[in-house]
Amino acid sequence: MEESDPGESRRDDARGHLRGLASRNGLEERLGYRFRDPDLLERALTHPSALHGADGTALSSLSYERLEFLGDAVIELVVREALLREHPEEDEGRLSRRKADIVSSANLQRRAIGSGLSAFIETGPSLALGEDPSQGGSVLADVLEALAGAVYLDGGLESAREVIEEKILEPARLAREISPDSDPKSRLQELCVANYGMLPRYSIVSREGPDHQPSYSAVVFLSDRPLGQGVGRTKRQAHQEAARCALERLETED
């Protein structure tokens, strides 16, 4: 049996370290934030499928999941604060609709795709994101939340606020991209009643993920005809995304 060269092994480790460093630096440039603790960044980018112990069990505590749990709250806090500051005239209901759209899984996925985040995520062979940046679904939103949590732990709330507002959620679009009156579910209902004389019907077709972070999939029907499907962290978000998909389909058919 041929013995391995220890020197070659060390060179491979060094090359791997340099590749990881270059990748990390590239993402830090996109975020506009330099991590003091690089382990936090590495953990935020590591999917559970990439981590397995000697017995084959997943080492989820070393993945992004715990940082995602924190980042979800950090993003919501920053968004709520920004909306209060930018829309002092709006009531709680209108602010809540703005917030729900901004922190929705679909919107965070779009932000992650725009940041080229999929190129930096480490996954196992069971989950290949591929070259298409739109692949990965909720994983992209989860990692974006994990990054927010990592920045918060590394640099505090002010650093997290800067990254979320200026680099991730694009504050210029915070006030303009999503109108509180652009509720897709309400628009779809109005369209269906006006054009077809009936109300759309929603059905939750699946629920995945852990109890603290579920993911729902919904389908919206007009009579027995499926119009659109959507995914969200809550049933309401899934309904909204299904309605958004249905509106796009109906507009294409017109």
N, C-alpha and C positions, 0 to 999 in steps of 0.2 A: 504494500500500500504506500503510495507516494505521500511524503510528509509535506505539509503546507509550510510556506515560507513566512515566518513571523514578521519579517520586514515588509513583505508584500501586504500582509494583513493590516499593518499599521498605516501603510500608504493608502490602502483602500479606505480606512477609517478617516484619514486626513482629507482625502478627496470628498468623502461623504459629508464631512464637517463643513468644508468650504462651499459645497453645493448648498447645504442647508443655510449657511450664513448668507450667501448671495440671495437665496430665496427670501429669507427673513428680511434682509435689508430692502429688497424690492417692495415688499408689502409695507414696511414701515414708511417708505417714501410715499407710497400711495395714501397711507393713513395720515401722514403728516405728524407722526408721533414715534419717538425712539424709546424702546423699552429699556428700563433699567434692569429688569429681571427677564432675560430672554426665555426662561423656562415657562413663564406665563404665556408668552406668545406661542411657543411651541405647543403647549397644552391646548390653547384656544383653537389651534388648527388641526388637532388630532381627533379623528373620528374613532368611536369605540371599536370599529372593525379592524383597526390597525394595531390594537393592543390585545395580546393574549398571553396568559401565564404559561408555565411549563406544562400544566395539566390541560391546556386548551381553553380555559375559562377566560372570558373577557375581563380586562382590568379597567372597567369603566371609570373608576375613580381618577384615572390618569388621563382621561379624555376631556373633551370640551364640555361635557354635560353639566358639571357643577358650575363652571363659569357661565354657561348659557343660562342657568337658573338665576344667577345674579344679574347678568347683563340684561335679561328681560325686564327686570325692575328698574335698572339704571336708565335704559332707553325710554321707558314709560315716564319716569320722573322728568327727564330732560325735555321730552316732547310736551308733557303737560305744562311745565314751566314756560316753555317757549310759546305755547298757544295762549296762555294767560297774558304773557307780555305783549304778544303781537295782535291779539284780538280782545282788547279790554271791553269792547261793546257787546260781545256775544254772551249768550246765556249758557248754562251748563250743558243743555241738550245739544246745541250746535257744536260746542267745543268737544263733547264726547264723540260726535260723529266724525269730526276731523281727526281726533286722536285714534279712533278705531281703524280708520283707513291707513293712517301713517304707520302704525305699529303692526298692521296685519302681516301675516306670513308672506302673502303675495307681494306686498310692497317692499318688504325687507329682501325678498328674493331678487326683485328688480334692482335694488341698490347693490346687492352682492354681485350680481352679474355685471353691473356697470363698473364695479371696482375690480373686475377680473379675479374675484376671490377663489374661484374653483381651482385655479392653477396652483394655489398654495396649500390646499387641504390635503392632509395625509390620510389615506384610507387603506383598508385591507383589500385583498383580492375579491372579497365578496361584495364590495361596493366600489365599482369603478365609475367615477364621474364622467370620464371620457373627455374628448376634446371640445364637445359642444358645451359652451358655458352655461346654457340653460338647463343642462342636466343636473341632477342632484336634488331637485325639489326643495323640500323643507330643510335639507341639510345645509343649504346655503344660508337660509334665514337663521338657523340654529348657530352656525359658526359666526355670523355677524353679531348675534347677541353675545356669544362667548367672547368675541373681541372687545365688545363694550365692557363686559365684566372684567376682562384682563386689564384694560387700560385703567379702569376705576381702581383696581387693587394696586396697580403699579404706580399710578400718578395721581390718584385722587379724583374727586368729582369734577374739579375744574378741567382737568385734562380730558376726562371722559366727555364732558359737555362739549368741549371744543371739537373733539373727533366726531361725535354724533351729529352736532349741528353743522359743522363746516365740511366734513369729509364723507360722512356716511348718509345722512338723511337730507342733505342739501337744503339748508334753511331757506334759500330763496324760493324753493318749491313748497316749503312748509305751508306758506300762506296762500300760494296761487295754484298749485297743482291739483289739490283736492278740495273742492267746494263742499261746504256742509249740506248743500242742497243736491249733491250729485249721488245720492244714495241709490245704488244700482237696483236694489230690490224694489224701491218705491217707483223708480222709472219703468222697470219691467212690468209692474202691476198696472200702471197707468196705460202703457202701450198695449198690453194684452186685453184690457177691458175696452179700450177705444177701438182697437182693430179687430178683435176676435170675440168680444162680448163674454169673456170668461177670465177667471183668475188663474195665475200660475200655481202649481202645486210643488212643494219641496219635499225631498226625501233624503235622510241621512243613510248612505249606503255602506259606510265603513267607519270604524274608529280604530286608530293605531296609536302607538306610543305609550309611555308610562303615564300613570295617573296624574302626576304633577305637570305634565306637558303633553296632553293628548292632541291628536291631529284627526280632524273629521273631514270626510268627503261627502259632498252633497250633490244631488242631481235635481234640476228643476224641470218640471214637465208642463206642457200645455195640453190638457186632456191626457192622452196616453203618449204624446210625442215628447221625447227628451230634447230639451233646448240647450242645456249647458251643464257643465260639471265644475265644481270648485272645491278647494281645500282650505281649511282654516284651523286655527287653534281652538276656536269655539264653534258651536253649531251656527251661531249668527254670522260669524266670519265666513264659514263655508257656504251658507246661503247667499251672502253678498257676492262672493266670488263666482258662484254658479250663475247668479243673475247677471253679473258683468259679462261672463262668457256668452250667455244667452242673448244679451243686447248686441254684442259684437256679431253674433251669427245672424240675428234678424236684420241688422243694418246691412250686412253683406248680401242678404237675399233680396233686399229692396231694390 
